[in-house]
Amino acid sequence: MGEVVLAVAPIAFVIQDEEIANYCSGCALPIQDQKNICKTCGFCYFCETCRQGDHFNVHQESGECNFLRNRKSISGTLFLRCLIQMLHFQKKNPTSTIKVGEVRDSWADVLKLQCDVSNPAMLQQCLSIVQMAESIGLKPPSTTDGISISLLELVARIFVNGHEIFHPKPIGFGLNPSGAIVNHSCRPNVVFFHDIRGRLSFRSLEDIPKNEEICTSYIDVYQHVAKRRFLLNKQYGFVCQCQRCQDDSSRHPISDAENMLSGIKCQSCQFILNVTSRDKGAHPLELECRQCHSRMEHQSSCEDRIESLQEEAVSQNRSGNHAGALGTLVKALSSGSTLHPHHSLNFSTYQCMSVVAAELGKFDVAIRFIEKQIACLQDLAKFGISTRANVASKMRELALAIQD
Protein backbone atom coordinates (compact mmCIF):
# COMPACT_ATOMS: atom_id res chain seq x y z
CA MET A 1 0.00 0.00 0.00
CA GLY A 2 1.18 3.51 -0.77
CA GLU A 3 3.43 2.55 -3.69
CA VAL A 4 3.40 4.29 -7.06
CA VAL A 5 1.97 1.69 -9.46
CA LEU A 6 1.82 3.87 -12.61
CA ALA A 7 3.40 7.17 -13.66
CA VAL A 8 2.67 8.85 -17.01
CA ALA A 9 4.46 11.84 -18.54
CA PRO A 10 2.20 14.50 -20.12
CA ILE A 11 2.04 15.13 -23.86
CA ALA A 12 0.64 18.59 -23.11
CA PHE A 13 0.83 20.58 -19.91
CA VAL A 14 -0.22 24.19 -19.22
CA ILE A 15 -0.66 26.47 -16.21
CA GLN A 16 -4.13 27.86 -15.47
CA ASP A 17 -4.76 31.33 -16.94
CA GLU A 18 -5.08 33.03 -13.53
CA GLU A 19 -2.00 31.25 -12.08
CA ILE A 20 0.42 31.67 -14.98
CA ALA A 21 2.50 34.34 -13.18
CA ASN A 22 2.76 32.24 -10.02
CA TYR A 23 3.96 28.84 -11.26
CA CYS A 24 6.65 27.62 -13.65
CA SER A 25 5.23 26.61 -17.04
CA GLY A 26 7.82 23.86 -17.18
CA CYS A 27 7.64 22.09 -13.81
CA ALA A 28 4.60 23.68 -12.07
CA LEU A 29 6.66 24.68 -9.04
CA PRO A 30 6.06 28.14 -7.50
CA ILE A 31 7.99 30.94 -9.19
CA GLN A 32 10.65 32.40 -6.89
CA ASP A 33 11.90 35.16 -9.19
CA GLN A 34 9.45 37.26 -11.19
CA LYS A 35 12.31 38.18 -13.54
CA ASN A 36 12.11 34.71 -15.13
CA ILE A 37 9.35 35.64 -17.58
CA CYS A 38 9.48 34.69 -21.24
CA LYS A 39 10.51 37.98 -22.80
CA THR A 40 8.97 37.03 -26.15
CA CYS A 41 5.36 36.38 -25.07
CA GLY A 42 5.41 38.30 -21.79
CA PHE A 43 3.12 35.81 -20.05
CA CYS A 44 4.79 32.49 -19.17
CA TYR A 45 7.33 32.11 -16.38
CA PHE A 46 10.07 29.48 -16.16
CA CYS A 47 12.38 28.59 -13.29
CA GLU A 48 16.13 28.64 -13.97
CA THR A 49 16.25 24.85 -14.56
CA CYS A 50 13.31 24.72 -17.00
CA ARG A 51 14.47 27.82 -18.85
CA GLN A 52 17.55 25.85 -19.91
CA GLY A 53 15.61 22.67 -20.78
CA ASP A 54 13.12 21.09 -23.16
CA HIS A 55 10.03 22.72 -21.64
CA PHE A 56 11.09 26.21 -22.63
CA ASN A 57 11.93 24.88 -26.12
CA VAL A 58 8.43 23.34 -26.41
CA HIS A 59 6.91 26.68 -25.40
CA GLN A 60 8.73 28.43 -28.24
CA GLU A 61 8.79 25.72 -30.92
CA SER A 62 5.13 24.65 -30.54
CA GLY A 63 3.82 28.10 -31.42
CA GLU A 64 2.41 28.71 -27.94
CA CYS A 65 4.84 31.58 -27.38
CA ASN A 66 4.04 33.21 -30.72
CA PHE A 67 0.29 32.82 -30.10
CA LEU A 68 0.51 34.54 -26.70
CA ARG A 69 2.78 37.30 -28.00
CA ASN A 70 -0.06 38.61 -30.13
CA ARG A 71 -2.58 38.78 -27.26
CA LYS A 72 -3.33 41.48 -24.70
CA SER A 73 -4.74 38.96 -22.22
CA ILE A 74 -4.22 35.26 -21.52
CA SER A 75 -7.78 34.79 -20.25
CA GLY A 76 -9.67 31.91 -21.84
CA THR A 77 -6.65 30.36 -23.55
CA LEU A 78 -6.00 27.25 -21.41
CA PHE A 79 -7.51 24.62 -23.72
CA LEU A 80 -6.19 26.34 -26.82
CA ARG A 81 -2.67 26.36 -25.39
CA CYS A 82 -3.08 22.66 -24.60
CA LEU A 83 -4.19 22.00 -28.20
CA ILE A 84 -1.15 23.88 -29.56
CA GLN A 85 1.19 21.69 -27.52
CA MET A 86 -0.76 18.59 -28.57
CA LEU A 87 -0.29 19.40 -32.28
CA HIS A 88 3.43 20.00 -31.65
CA PHE A 89 3.64 16.57 -30.00
CA GLN A 90 2.06 14.98 -33.08
CA LYS A 91 4.67 16.53 -35.35
CA LYS A 92 7.45 14.98 -33.28
CA ASN A 93 5.57 11.64 -33.36
CA PRO A 94 7.55 9.87 -30.61
CA THR A 95 7.14 6.16 -29.91
CA SER A 96 5.73 4.79 -26.66
CA THR A 97 8.41 4.06 -24.07
CA ILE A 98 8.79 3.23 -20.40
CA LYS A 99 11.74 5.18 -19.11
CA VAL A 100 12.97 5.53 -15.54
CA GLY A 101 9.70 4.26 -14.09
CA GLU A 102 7.35 6.39 -16.21
CA VAL A 103 5.29 5.81 -19.34
CA ARG A 104 5.90 8.17 -22.26
CA ASP A 105 3.09 7.98 -24.78
CA SER A 106 3.01 8.13 -28.58
CA TRP A 107 0.51 9.77 -30.94
CA ALA A 108 -1.11 6.36 -31.38
CA ASP A 109 -1.95 6.45 -27.66
CA VAL A 110 -3.68 9.81 -28.17
CA LEU A 111 -5.85 8.37 -30.95
CA LYS A 112 -7.04 5.58 -28.61
CA LEU A 113 -8.62 8.08 -26.22
CA GLN A 114 -12.38 8.57 -25.96
CA CYS A 115 -13.75 11.68 -27.67
CA ASP A 116 -17.50 11.41 -27.11
CA VAL A 117 -18.96 14.85 -26.38
CA SER A 118 -22.67 14.05 -26.38
CA ASN A 119 -23.13 16.53 -23.52
CA PRO A 120 -24.49 19.67 -25.28
CA ALA A 121 -22.72 22.13 -22.97
CA MET A 122 -19.38 20.36 -23.42
CA LEU A 123 -19.88 20.17 -27.18
CA GLN A 124 -20.50 23.93 -27.30
CA GLN A 125 -17.29 24.56 -25.34
CA CYS A 126 -15.34 22.33 -27.72
CA LEU A 127 -16.76 24.10 -30.78
CA SER A 128 -15.81 27.45 -29.26
CA ILE A 129 -12.17 26.28 -28.84
CA VAL A 130 -12.14 24.96 -32.43
CA GLN A 131 -13.30 28.37 -33.72
CA MET A 132 -10.48 30.07 -31.80
CA ALA A 133 -8.00 27.52 -33.15
CA GLU A 134 -9.09 28.07 -36.74
CA SER A 135 -8.95 31.85 -36.28
CA ILE A 136 -5.20 31.64 -35.53
CA GLY A 137 -4.52 29.26 -38.41
CA LEU A 138 -4.37 25.90 -36.60
CA LYS A 139 -5.21 22.95 -38.84
CA PRO A 140 -5.91 19.25 -38.25
CA PRO A 141 -2.70 17.19 -38.14
CA SER A 142 -1.51 15.53 -41.34
CA THR A 143 -0.87 11.83 -40.96
CA THR A 144 1.12 9.22 -42.83
CA ASP A 145 -0.84 6.22 -41.54
CA GLY A 146 -4.11 7.07 -43.27
CA ILE A 147 -5.87 8.05 -40.05
CA SER A 148 -7.40 11.52 -40.24
CA ILE A 149 -8.63 13.43 -37.21
CA SER A 150 -10.44 16.76 -36.92
CA LEU A 151 -9.66 19.61 -34.55
CA LEU A 152 -13.00 18.96 -32.84
CA GLU A 153 -12.00 15.36 -32.12
CA LEU A 154 -8.69 16.54 -30.67
CA VAL A 155 -10.31 19.18 -28.47
CA ALA A 156 -12.87 16.60 -27.32
CA ARG A 157 -10.04 14.29 -26.27
CA ILE A 158 -8.60 17.11 -24.16
CA PHE A 159 -11.96 17.84 -22.49
CA VAL A 160 -12.82 14.20 -21.80
CA ASN A 161 -9.39 12.90 -20.78
CA GLY A 162 -7.44 15.85 -19.32
CA HIS A 163 -6.62 16.22 -15.62
CA GLU A 164 -6.49 19.31 -13.45
CA ILE A 165 -3.20 19.80 -11.61
CA PHE A 166 -3.45 20.79 -7.94
CA HIS A 167 -0.93 22.50 -5.65
CA PRO A 168 -3.19 22.14 -3.52
CA LYS A 169 -5.61 24.40 -5.44
CA PRO A 170 -6.04 23.96 -9.23
CA ILE A 171 -3.00 25.51 -10.91
CA GLY A 172 -2.70 23.69 -14.23
CA PHE A 173 -4.05 21.20 -16.74
CA GLY A 174 -2.43 18.26 -18.48
CA LEU A 175 -3.12 15.40 -20.88
CA ASN A 176 -1.52 12.05 -19.97
CA PRO A 177 -3.05 9.44 -22.34
CA SER A 178 -2.04 6.21 -20.57
CA GLY A 179 -3.23 7.70 -17.28
CA ALA A 180 -6.56 8.73 -18.79
CA ILE A 181 -7.52 5.12 -19.59
CA VAL A 182 -7.55 4.13 -15.90
CA ASN A 183 -11.22 3.40 -15.16
CA HIS A 184 -13.38 4.96 -12.47
CA SER A 185 -14.71 3.37 -9.29
CA CYS A 186 -16.38 4.97 -6.27
CA ARG A 187 -14.37 2.44 -4.24
CA PRO A 188 -10.95 3.04 -5.86
CA ASN A 189 -7.77 1.11 -5.09
CA VAL A 190 -5.45 3.88 -6.33
CA VAL A 191 -5.40 7.67 -6.05
CA PHE A 192 -3.80 9.96 -8.62
CA PHE A 193 -1.66 13.01 -8.03
CA HIS A 194 0.67 15.23 -10.05
CA ASP A 195 4.33 15.70 -9.33
CA ILE A 196 6.71 18.06 -11.11
CA ARG A 197 6.39 18.64 -14.87
CA GLY A 198 2.76 17.55 -14.90
CA ARG A 199 3.54 13.85 -14.51
CA LEU A 200 0.43 11.89 -13.49
CA SER A 201 1.15 9.23 -10.86
CA PHE A 202 -1.11 6.64 -9.28
CA ARG A 203 -0.44 5.50 -5.71
CA SER A 204 -2.10 2.41 -4.19
CA LEU A 205 -4.66 2.85 -1.41
CA GLU A 206 -4.45 -0.82 -0.45
CA ASP A 207 -2.58 -3.98 -1.34
CA ILE A 208 -3.66 -4.84 -4.89
CA PRO A 209 -3.60 -8.54 -5.93
CA LYS A 210 -1.80 -9.50 -9.13
CA ASN A 211 -3.93 -9.05 -12.29
CA GLU A 212 -6.57 -6.96 -10.47
CA GLU A 213 -7.60 -3.84 -12.38
CA ILE A 214 -6.45 -0.56 -10.90
CA CYS A 215 -9.27 1.97 -10.59
CA THR A 216 -9.22 5.57 -9.46
CA SER A 217 -12.06 7.98 -8.75
CA TYR A 218 -12.86 10.78 -11.19
CA ILE A 219 -14.75 12.70 -8.51
CA ASP A 220 -14.69 13.16 -4.74
CA VAL A 221 -15.99 9.84 -3.33
CA TYR A 222 -17.17 11.56 -0.15
CA GLN A 223 -20.67 11.99 -1.62
CA HIS A 224 -23.92 10.00 -1.64
CA VAL A 225 -24.73 7.73 -4.56
CA ALA A 226 -27.27 10.03 -6.26
CA LYS A 227 -24.82 12.94 -6.23
CA ARG A 228 -21.93 10.77 -7.46
CA ARG A 229 -23.96 9.44 -10.37
CA PHE A 230 -25.30 12.90 -11.20
CA LEU A 231 -21.80 14.41 -11.34
CA LEU A 232 -20.28 11.54 -13.32
CA ASN A 233 -23.09 11.62 -15.87
CA LYS A 234 -22.85 15.41 -16.17
CA GLN A 235 -19.05 15.58 -16.45
CA TYR A 236 -18.16 12.27 -18.12
CA GLY A 237 -21.38 11.05 -19.74
CA PHE A 238 -21.92 7.73 -17.94
CA VAL A 239 -24.04 6.35 -15.10
CA CYS A 240 -21.71 4.65 -12.64
CA GLN A 241 -22.35 0.94 -12.09
CA CYS A 242 -19.44 0.23 -9.76
CA GLN A 243 -20.10 -2.16 -6.88
CA ARG A 244 -20.44 0.63 -4.33
CA CYS A 245 -23.04 2.46 -6.43
CA GLN A 246 -25.00 -0.72 -7.05
CA ASP A 247 -24.97 -1.56 -3.33
CA ASP A 248 -25.92 1.97 -2.23
CA SER A 249 -28.72 2.37 -4.77
CA SER A 250 -30.34 -0.98 -3.99
CA ARG A 251 -30.64 -0.57 -0.21
CA HIS A 252 -34.02 0.47 1.26
CA PRO A 253 -33.98 2.19 3.65
CA ILE A 254 -30.69 3.80 2.75
CA SER A 255 -27.53 2.77 4.59
CA ASP A 256 -26.07 4.63 7.56
CA ALA A 257 -23.16 5.71 5.36
CA GLU A 258 -25.50 7.23 2.78
CA ASN A 259 -27.52 8.90 5.51
CA MET A 260 -24.34 10.43 6.97
CA LEU A 261 -23.31 11.83 3.58
CA SER A 262 -26.69 13.41 2.86
CA GLY A 263 -28.41 13.59 6.27
CA ILE A 264 -30.48 16.61 7.31
CA LYS A 265 -31.64 17.43 10.85
CA CYS A 266 -35.31 17.00 11.73
CA GLN A 267 -36.99 20.31 12.49
CA SER A 268 -38.94 18.69 15.33
CA CYS A 269 -36.37 16.64 17.27
CA GLN A 270 -33.01 17.43 15.60
CA PHE A 271 -32.50 13.72 14.79
CA ILE A 272 -30.97 12.96 11.36
CA LEU A 273 -33.65 12.42 8.72
CA ASN A 274 -33.68 9.62 6.17
CA VAL A 275 -33.77 10.77 2.55
CA THR A 276 -36.48 8.79 0.72
CA SER A 277 -36.42 10.47 -2.71
CA ARG A 278 -34.36 12.96 -4.73
CA ASP A 279 -34.75 15.28 -7.69
CA LYS A 280 -32.80 15.07 -10.97
CA GLY A 281 -30.03 17.21 -9.47
CA ALA A 282 -29.60 14.65 -6.66
CA HIS A 283 -31.10 16.99 -4.01
CA PRO A 284 -33.42 15.46 -1.36
CA LEU A 285 -37.15 15.83 -2.03
CA GLU A 286 -38.79 13.81 0.73
CA LEU A 287 -37.44 12.86 4.15
CA GLU A 288 -38.56 10.79 7.13
CA CYS A 289 -37.26 11.08 10.70
CA ARG A 290 -36.21 7.74 12.20
CA GLN A 291 -36.73 9.14 15.72
CA CYS A 292 -40.15 10.87 15.69
CA HIS A 293 -41.25 9.48 12.26
CA SER A 294 -42.38 12.88 11.03
CA ARG A 295 -42.23 13.29 7.26
CA MET A 296 -41.43 16.46 5.40
CA GLU A 297 -40.77 17.80 1.95
CA HIS A 298 -37.30 19.25 1.73
CA GLN A 299 -36.48 22.44 -0.08
CA SER A 300 -33.02 22.27 -1.68
CA SER A 301 -32.33 25.93 -0.91
CA CYS A 302 -29.96 25.04 1.94
CA GLU A 303 -27.75 22.81 -0.25
CA ASP A 304 -27.94 25.30 -3.11
CA ARG A 305 -26.85 28.13 -0.81
CA ILE A 306 -23.87 26.17 0.52
CA GLU A 307 -22.74 25.17 -2.98
CA SER A 308 -23.11 28.77 -4.15
CA LEU A 309 -21.08 30.06 -1.19
CA GLN A 310 -18.35 27.48 -1.84
CA GLU A 311 -18.12 28.52 -5.50
CA GLU A 312 -17.94 32.18 -4.45
CA ALA A 313 -15.16 31.40 -1.95
CA VAL A 314 -13.11 29.49 -4.54
CA SER A 315 -13.43 32.42 -6.94
CA GLN A 316 -12.39 34.89 -4.23
CA ASN A 317 -9.42 32.74 -3.23
CA ARG A 318 -8.22 32.41 -6.83
CA SER A 319 -8.32 36.18 -7.25
CA GLY A 320 -6.20 36.63 -4.12
CA ASN A 321 -9.02 37.77 -1.82
CA HIS A 322 -8.24 35.14 0.83
CA ALA A 323 -9.85 37.08 3.71
CA GLY A 324 -13.07 37.46 1.69
CA ALA A 325 -13.02 33.74 0.90
CA LEU A 326 -12.67 32.91 4.59
CA GLY A 327 -15.66 35.10 5.46
CA THR A 328 -17.76 33.46 2.74
CA LEU A 329 -16.87 29.99 4.04
CA VAL A 330 -17.90 30.98 7.57
CA LYS A 331 -21.37 31.66 6.10
CA ALA A 332 -21.28 28.21 4.45
CA LEU A 333 -20.45 26.63 7.81
CA SER A 334 -23.40 28.42 9.41
CA SER A 335 -25.75 27.14 6.69
CA GLY A 336 -24.33 23.64 7.15
CA SER A 337 -25.44 23.54 10.79
CA THR A 338 -28.82 22.18 9.63
CA LEU A 339 -27.08 19.17 8.04
CA HIS A 340 -25.36 16.10 9.46
CA PRO A 341 -21.97 17.29 10.82
CA HIS A 342 -20.28 14.90 8.37
CA HIS A 343 -22.53 15.72 5.41
CA SER A 344 -20.64 15.81 2.11
CA LEU A 345 -21.24 19.56 1.77
CA ASN A 346 -19.83 20.21 5.25
CA PHE A 347 -16.82 18.07 4.35
CA SER A 348 -16.12 20.13 1.22
CA THR A 349 -16.46 23.32 3.28
CA TYR A 350 -13.87 21.93 5.73
CA GLN A 351 -11.57 21.26 2.74
CA CYS A 352 -11.93 24.81 1.46
CA MET A 353 -11.45 26.28 4.95
CA SER A 354 -8.15 24.44 5.49
CA VAL A 355 -6.75 25.65 2.14
CA VAL A 356 -7.84 29.27 2.58
CA ALA A 357 -6.65 29.42 6.20
CA ALA A 358 -3.23 28.11 5.12
CA GLU A 359 -3.09 30.79 2.40
CA LEU A 360 -3.62 33.40 5.14
CA GLY A 361 -0.94 31.85 7.36
CA LYS A 362 -3.58 30.80 9.93
CA PHE A 363 -2.11 27.32 10.33
CA ASP A 364 -3.90 26.63 13.63
CA VAL A 365 -7.22 27.14 11.84
CA ALA A 366 -6.05 25.04 8.87
CA ILE A 367 -5.09 22.19 11.22
CA ARG A 368 -8.46 22.35 12.97
CA PHE A 369 -10.31 21.88 9.69
CA ILE A 370 -7.92 19.16 8.54
CA GLU A 371 -8.81 17.33 11.76
CA LYS A 372 -12.52 17.76 10.94
CA GLN A 373 -11.86 16.15 7.54
CA ILE A 374 -10.03 13.29 9.28
CA ALA A 375 -13.03 12.70 11.55
CA CYS A 376 -15.31 12.53 8.49
CA LEU A 377 -13.01 10.08 6.70
CA GLN A 378 -12.66 7.88 9.77
CA ASP A 379 -16.44 7.68 10.10
CA LEU A 380 -16.80 6.79 6.44
CA ALA A 381 -14.08 4.14 6.77
CA LYS A 382 -16.19 2.41 9.45
CA PHE A 383 -18.65 1.53 6.68
CA GLY A 384 -15.91 -0.03 4.52
CA ILE A 385 -15.90 2.81 1.98
CA SER A 386 -12.84 3.24 -0.20
CA THR A 387 -11.37 6.12 1.82
CA ARG A 388 -9.44 3.97 4.27
CA ALA A 389 -8.78 4.83 7.90
CA ASN A 390 -5.04 4.69 7.22
CA VAL A 391 -5.44 7.46 4.64
CA ALA A 392 -7.01 9.53 7.40
CA SER A 393 -4.05 8.70 9.66
CA LYS A 394 -1.70 10.01 6.97
CA MET A 395 -3.66 13.27 6.94
CA ARG A 396 -3.21 13.44 10.73
CA GLU A 397 0.55 12.99 10.27
CA LEU A 398 0.48 15.87 7.77
CA ALA A 399 -1.45 18.07 10.20
CA LEU A 400 1.06 17.36 12.96
CA ALA A 401 3.94 18.08 10.58
CA ILE A 402 2.44 21.46 9.72
CA GLN A 403 1.93 22.16 13.41
CA ASP A 404 5.59 21.37 14.16
LINGI-V24855 format. One record per backbone hydrogen bond with DSSP energy under -1.0 kcal/mol. CO is the residue of the C=O (numbers start at 1). NH is the residue of the N-H. E is the energy in kcal/mol with one decimal. If there is no record, write none. Layout:
co-><CO CO>
nh-><NH NH>
e-><E E>
This chain:
co-><3 6 7 8 12 14 16 19 19 22 24 27 29 33 35 36 38 44 45 47 50 50 53 54 55 56 57 58 59 63 64 65 68 74 77 78 79 80 81 82 83 84 85 86 87 88 89 97 99 102 103 104 106 107 110 119 120 121 122 123 124 125 126 127 128 129 130 131 133 134 150 151 152 153 154 155 156 157 158 163 165 165 169 171 172 173 174 175 176 176 179 183 189 191 193 196 199 200 201 202 202 203 204 209 215 215 216 221 224 225 226 227 228 229 230 231 232 242 243 244 245 246 255 256 257 258 259 261 263 264 266 271 274 277 277 279 283 285 286 286 287 288 294 296 300 301 302 303 304 305 306 307 308 309 310 311 312 313 314 315 316 317 320 321 322 323 324 325 326 327 328 329 330 331 332 334 335 336 338 340 343 344 345 346 347 348 349 350 351 352 353 354 355 356 357 358 361 362 363 364 365 366 367 368 369 370 371 372 373 374 375 376 377 378 380 380 381 386 388 389 390 391 392 393 394 395 396 397 398 399 400>
nh-><204 202 103 200 175 173 19 22 23 31 28 197 24 36 37 46 42 38 25 51 53 56 57 58 59 60 61 62 65 67 68 69 71 77 81 82 83 84 85 86 87 88 89 90 91 92 93 104 102 99 9 97 110 111 113 123 124 125 126 127 128 129 130 131 132 133 134 135 138 137 154 155 156 157 158 159 160 161 162 174 171 172 167 16 165 14 163 11 179 180 182 216 205 203 201 199 195 8 193 5 6 191 2 212 189 190 185 223 228 229 230 231 232 233 234 235 236 246 247 248 249 250 259 260 261 262 263 344 340 273 270 266 288 285 286 282 279 298 276 277 296 274 289 287 304 305 306 307 308 309 310 311 312 313 314 315 316 317 318 319 321 320 322 325 326 327 328 329 330 331 332 333 334 335 336 337 338 339 265 343 347 348 349 350 351 352 353 354 355 356 357 358 359 360 362 361 363 366 367 368 369 370 371 372 373 374 375 376 377 378 379 380 381 382 383 385 384 388 392 393 394 395 396 397 398 399 400 401 402 403 404>
e-><-2.6 -2.9 -3.3 -2.7 -2.3 -2.8 -1.3 -2.0 -1.2 -2.6 -1.9 -1.3 -2.9 -1.9 -1.5 -2.5 -2.4 -3.4 -3.1 -2.3 -1.3 -1.0 -1.2 -2.7 -2.0 -1.6 -3.5 -2.4 -2.3 -2.4 -2.3 -2.0 -2.0 -1.5 -3.0 -2.0 -2.1 -2.3 -1.9 -2.0 -2.4 -1.7 -2.2 -1.8 -1.6 -1.4 -1.8 -3.4 -1.4 -2.5 -2.7 -2.5 -1.0 -1.9 -1.5 -2.6 -2.2 -1.8 -2.5 -2.5 -1.9 -1.9 -2.3 -2.3 -1.8 -2.5 -2.7 -1.8 -2.5 -1.3 -1.7 -2.9 -2.5 -1.6 -1.7 -2.4 -2.7 -2.0 -2.1 -2.4 -3.5 -1.5 -2.4 -2.7 -2.6 -2.8 -2.7 -2.7 -1.3 -1.7 -1.1 -2.2 -3.0 -2.8 -2.9 -1.2 -1.9 -2.9 -2.3 -2.7 -1.1 -2.5 -1.5 -1.8 -1.7 -1.7 -1.8 -2.1 -2.5 -2.6 -2.1 -2.6 -2.5 -2.3 -2.1 -2.9 -2.5 -2.4 -2.6 -2.9 -2.3 -1.0 -2.3 -2.0 -2.0 -1.3 -1.3 -2.3 -2.5 -3.4 -1.6 -3.2 -2.4 -3.1 -1.1 -1.9 -2.6 -2.8 -2.8 -1.2 -2.1 -3.3 -2.5 -2.4 -2.7 -2.4 -2.2 -2.6 -2.4 -2.5 -2.4 -2.2 -2.2 -2.4 -2.4 -2.1 -2.4 -2.7 -2.3 -1.6 -2.4 -1.2 -1.6 -2.1 -2.2 -2.1 -2.1 -2.2 -1.7 -1.3 -1.6 -2.4 -2.0 -2.3 -1.9 -1.2 -1.1 -1.7 -2.6 -2.6 -2.4 -2.0 -1.7 -2.4 -2.1 -2.2 -2.7 -2.1 -1.7 -2.7 -2.6 -1.7 -2.0 -1.6 -2.6 -1.3 -1.5 -2.2 -2.5 -1.8 -1.9 -1.8 -2.5 -1.3 -1.7 -2.2 -2.1 -1.9 -2.6 -2.7 -2.0 -2.3 -2.4 -1.1 -1.5 -1.3 -2.0 -1.3 -1.4 -1.9 -1.5 -1.7 -1.9 -2.1 -2.1 -2.5 -2.5 -2.1 -2.4 -2.2 -2.2>
